[in-house]
């Protein structure tokens, strides 16, 4: 069926409606609940989704308020819009927020930038005999690549006034050379921006380092591990790396979480340390992906990047009757402009989350807010497992 050739002059909502009707007729299905209109569709039909025929509503719940001390030294309070279909999740995060409002929460962040890895295959150097060492060509190409970094960085930055090359890495595997760019993309998540820059850099390198017959294989060579879990991303970080930490007094644990620090520490030891090690987990956490996914969906982030957010590590330390809990999120790929952040409902949820602005860059503030929210979710679930109420809570709320 062809859902592209539509009548001229239709509004976004009307175009979606026309496509939906064609699908219903062709497939003999009722898709009425996906119906949308101009107000809700915004510019998604033109900017976010090809052959758009409707929208799928997601429930959005509120958790908060959540107060924390961010890396600038400012105290801020956030309100969390959580898009989810998992019963009990919002209630659990909300309980965690209440607990954290009785403690001091600190967040720290590092901006690693958005990355893209360009893959080249290196041939023999000009005039090299067949019996010559091809490894020498790879070595010389790599050396020249590093020598010309200022030039190809300039080429990258010429593709967008919002892009700045922060750093780069070069990895060699046989005849393949991988050049990974790490870029500051201002207020955008920046994946498209960096992809365009990578193409320009790859083309320039092939044209200007011809001695070793480099062939541009791909501008997405997987060393960047975009939308995939990897040890490198877990260890080095990607996008924004955030740590959120707190010390929960024993009295708060007893009154609000209905358990003890000792029992929570025991769960952490079994689950986060031993269980994660047995599984070979990349990221020892309770359910960081739950919180990240709910916030990403609500605020128009790229939901596929939840997989990198799930690489989080949560650590728990018993301190007398109190409990120190910290969560490290190595890879939050987020933005406040572009992509789904411009969609009407998602933009309103984003403004809700960033309502109380600090002096931090808005993307950094968003990242640290997500980090604090994940900490709230981790603490609440840890307590539910410690006092054996996880199943009963899901039985009550999830039904």
Secondary structure, 3 states (H helix, E strand, C coil): CCCCCCCCCCCHHHHHHHHHHHHHHHHCCCCHHHCCCHHHHCCHHHHCCCCCCCCCCCCEEEEEEEEEECCCCCEEEEEEEEECCCCCHHHHHHHHHHHHCCCCEEEEEEEEEEEEEEEEECCCCCCCCCCCCHHHHHHHHHHHHHHCHHHHHHHHHCCCCCCEEEEEEEEEECCEEEEEEEEECCCECCHHHHHHHHHHHHHHHHHHCHHHCCEEEECCCCCCCCCCCCHHHHHHCEEEEEEEEEEECHHHHHHHCCCCHHHHHHHHHHHHHHHHHHHCCCCCCCCHHHHHHHHHHHHCCCHHHHHHHCCCEEEEEEECCEEEEEEEEEEECCCCECHHHHCHHHHHHHHHHCCCCCCCCHHHHHHHHHHHHHHHHHHHHHHHHHCCCHHHHHHHHCC
